[in-house]
């Protein structure tokens, strides 16, 4: 029987790619992706085992680095990002650490945005510093600062856009042009947008990383991460590190994430619809005085950049209250929103970054990253937007 040929994914929409990429049915002809819950694989002969280990014959060896379920997830996220290859990891931080450990050596230099997830900053301040890797922190949107930070040892630019939790943006195409002009790799964390809203590789980035734990799963069920980019770069430098050190995604988690990707485009539209409706309603709230962070808000100084590189404005918003006491009181007064440091769930989630996700940073590092004591991050879920809005209003009324 003639095997069906795969379409050119680049010609198809994100919803079609999310549903149809990464399908490799077994002889059982299953409709839903199979889970290969096995640690190792068998061979027909000793010589076949030798040939597979020697890369003379294709085949699975050990699920630390080859597993059909994980490979299917990798293929699907690569198709969505527009990348040649993806490598899955056990978590988002495993993805970031794998990139750093694979591409940086003692004496190298990393330029890192100040506006990144707290654990990324801690990784740079501790592990990379201990390895003799220089790190320069710069303002995310300040392209002049990125250029001035370049040294002859600079190997990587790393940024999140939108940043966690401040939602600060950088012009990806401009930063990519700067990086490529100096032979520097641009690595972007795309967790807030997902490839449904933003595709950094198409704008010139070399690598995107994901915490698949967030929107890619979408229901707060499992941990996972992904690295997407050019096949040669990933297979030459990043795959050997994963194979030999083991920050691997489990087959079960890969199956959950694969199924999550199938509904990602639909979910992201609803997250954006709800967030935009809520932000517009809160824009004139007297207790906020316009202190709302959301790139799609009319009058936001970064709205033009957002419109240039994002298809929608995302499902995360921030409120700026007067101090920590007000922030905690507002969070505790919410009846629908769940207090957790995660984001990208079906339910609306809320956290106080200064005492949670960025709590391990020094007060100076937090302020430089724009994480104030009054900042509250809301990951807007898939509820009826008017119900979430009413909940926010009733809690603000208690302050």
N, C-alpha and C positions, 0 to 999 in steps of 0.2 A: 504494500500500500504506500502510495506517495505521501511523504510528509509535508504538511503545510509549511509554507515559507513565512518567516516573521516579517511583519511590515516595517517600514521605515518609521521608527518612533518619533523622529523629529518632525514629521508631517502631521502628527496626530495631536489632539488636545489632551490636556492633563487628565481629565476624567477617563478618557479612553486608555491612556497609558497606565493609569492607576489600576484599571481593571484587567487589562490584557497582557501586560508585560510580566516577565518572570514566570510564565507557565511552562512547566516541564512535567507532563503526565507520565506516570509509570505504566507498566503493562496492565495494571488494574483499571486503567481508564477513569480515574477519579476526576470529579469536577472541581472539587476544592483541593487546595494544595495539601500534599501529604506531609506528615511529620516524620522525619527520620531520627528517631530517638535512639541513636546508637553512638557509642564512643569510638568504635573502630570498624574496619571493613575487611572482608575476606578476599582471598585471591584463589584463582583456579590452580596455580602452581607456584613453586618457589621462584621460577624464572619470571613469571608475571609480576610477583611482588617486587623482585629486583628491578624490573623494567619501569614499574610505576614509581618506585622510590627514586630511580635515576632520571625521571622525567622523560623517559623514552616512550611511555604509553600513558595516556590520560586515565585518571581514576582517583577515587577517594582513598585516603590513607588513614586519617585520624581526625576526629571532629574538632580538634583544637584549631585546625586550619582548613579542613575541607569537609563540608556537609551540604547535601543537596537542598535542605530547607533554608539554610543560611544563604546559600548561593542564590536561591530564588528571591529572597528579600533584597540581596545586594543588586540583583539585576533590575528589580522594580524601582528601587530608589535611584539607581543610576539613570534609568529611563526618564524618570520624573525630573531629575536635576539637569538632564542633558549632558551627562558625563559619560566617558568611555568605560569607566570601571568604578565600582564601589567596593569597599572593604568594611565589613560589619565588626563592631566591637561590643564589649559587655555593657558599656554605658557611654554617655556623652563625654564624661571626663576621660574615660579610657581612650576615646577617639582623639581627643586633644593631646593627651599624654603620648599616644602612639605617634602622632604627627611630630611632636617636638623631639621625642627620643629617636625617631627615624631620620630626621632631617637636620638635626643640630648636633654639633660636637663641641668639646671643650675649646674655648677661644672664639666660638661663633657669637653672633649678636642677633638678638630678637628685638624688633620694635613692636610694642604691645599697646593697644588702646587702653586708656585708663578706665573706659566704660565697658568692662567685661564682667562676666559672672565671677563671684567672689572666689570660688575654688580655682579658677584659671589664674587669678592674681596670686593666690597662695602658692600654686604650683610654680609660678615664675619666681616668687620671692624665696622659695625654699629649695625645691629640687633642682631647678635650673641654676640657681645661684651656687649651690653646693657643687655642681658639675663644672663650674667655671664658664658658664654661658652668660654673656652680658645681656641685660634687659634695659631698654629705655622705654618709659611710659610717656605717651603723648595724648593730647586731646583728640578724640575720635574724628571730629569734623574739621580739624585744623590741618589742612593739607601741607601748609608751610612747615608745621612742626614735624610731620612725617618726613619731609624731605631733609630738614635740618638734622634729624636723628640718624640719618644713614651714615654708616661707616663702611670701610672696605671689608669688614668682617660680617656685615649684615646679611643674613640669609633668609629671614622670614619677616613679613608684615603679618600681624594677626589682629583681627578685629571682629566684633559682633555688630551687625547693623540690621534692624534696630538693636540697640544695646540693652542688656539686662541690668537693672530694671528701668533705666532712665529713658529708654526709647530714643536716645540720640542716634543720628544717622551720619553716614559718610557717603560721599559720592563714589560709588563703587568703581565706575568706569574711570574716573580721574585717578583714584588710588591705584587701580590696576595698571594704568598707563605709567604712573610714576614707578611702581614696582618693576615692571618689565623693562623700563628704560635703564634700570640699574642692576638687572639680573637677579632680582629678589623675588622669592615666591610669596604670593598673596594668598593667605588662608583666611577664609571667612566662616564664622559661625552663623548658620542660617536658621537657627532654631525657632525664632519668633515668627518668621515669615513662612517657612517651609517652601519647597519648590513650587507650590501652587500660587504663591504671591510674589516670589522673587527667585530668579535663577542667576546667582552671581557668576557662574562659569560662563554664561553667555555675555556677561559684562566685562570679562577679562580676568577673573580670579583663576588661580591654578587649582585650588582645592576648596571644597566646602566640607564642613563638619556639622554633625547633628547630634543632639541628644534625642534619640528616637523615643525616649521615655516620655517626651512631651506630646506635641501634636501628632507625630507620626503614629504613635499608639492611639492617643486620643481619649483613653478611658482610665489612665492611671494604673495600669495593670502590671506592666513589666518594665525592666530596665533594658536599655539598648543604646547603641551609638552607630554612627556611620561616617565614613570618609569617602568622598567622591571626587574624581578628577581624571586626569589623563592616565591611560592604562600603563604606559611605560614608566611614568613617575611612581605610580602606586606599586606596581609589581616589582620594580627594581629596588625601591627604598623602603616602602611601608610594609608590604606583604612579608618580607623576611623577618622583620621585627615581630609582627604578630605571630608568625609561625613558631618562632623560637622562644617567645616570652609568654604567650598565652592569654592576652586580654580578650578572649573570644566570646562571641555571642552564642548563647545556648540555642539548640534547635527549637525548643519549645517557644522561647521568647521571639525567635525569628519568625515562627509561624504566626504568633499573635501580632507582631508588627507588620508582617506581610498582609494579613487580613485588615489591619488598621489602615494601611495605605489605600486599600480599595475604596474606602469611603472618605479619604482625606479631602478631595476637592469639594465634596458636598459640605463637609463639616466646616471647612475654612470659610466658605461663603456665609454660612450661618453665624459663625463666630464674628466675622466682620460686620454683618448686618446688625447684630445685637450691639456690638461695641460702638458702632457709629451712631446708632439711635440713642444709646445711653449718654455718650459724650456730648452730643448736640443738646440734649435736654439739660445736662448738668452745667453747660457752658455759662449760664447766667445765674447759677445758684449763689445766693449772697454769702454763704459761709465759705465758699471756695474762692471767690473773687477772681475767677478765671484761672486758678492754679490747677490746671489739668494738663497732663502730658499725654499727647496722642498725635501722631504725625498727620492724621487726616483732619484735625481740627482747623476750620477756617481761621486764618491769621497765624497759624503756627509757623515759626520762621523756617522750619524744615519741610514744609508742605510741598514746595516745588521739587525738592530732591526726592521726596516720597513718590510724587506723581511720576517722576522721571524713571524710577527703577523698581517700583512696587506696583503690582496689579490692583491690590486693595491695601488698606491701612492696618490690617491685623486685628487680633482679638484681645490684645493687652493694652491696658490704660493705667495711668497713675494719677492719684490725687495727692496734692501737697497741702497737708494740714499744718497748724502752727508749730507743733512740737510732738515729742514722743507720746506724751500723755493723751493728747487729742487723737493721735493716730491709733493708739491702743484702745481708747474708748470707742472710736468709730468701728474698729474691727470687731470688738467684743459685742457691739450693738447689732451687728448684722445677723439676720435670722436665716437667710438662704445660703449665703456664701460660706464655703468651708475654709477654715484656717489651715493652710498648708503651704509649704514652700514650693510645691510643684506648680506646674502651669500646663495649659493645653488640654485640660480635661473637659468632658462633656458638661460638668457642673462648674459654676462660677467659683473661683478660688481666690483667696485674699491672703496677703502676707505683708509683714513689716520688714523690708529688706535690711534696714540698719541693725536689727537685732536677730536676723535669721540668715538669709543667703549671704549677706555681707558682714555678718556680726564678728567674724574672725579678723577682719581687716582693722588696721589702726584707724582712729578717728580722722587722721589726715588723709589716708588713702580713700576712705569713704567719701569725704567731702570733695576730693579731687575727681572722684568718679561720679559726683552729682547725687550721691545717696545721702539725703538729709534725714534728720530725726523725724520729720513729719511726713516723709514719703510713704505712701501706701500703694502697693501694686495689686491690681485686679486683673485676673485672667477671666474674661467674660465667657460664660459657657453657652449651652444650647437651649437654655430655658426660654420661656416667653420673656422678651426683653422688658416689657412693662412691669413684670413681677420683680425682676432684678433691680430695675430702676426704683420701684417703690421701696424696696428693701434698703437701697442706698439712701434714699430720701429720709426714711424714718430713722435711720441711724445717725445721719447728719443732724437731724432735728434734736438729738439728745446731747449734742456737744454744746 
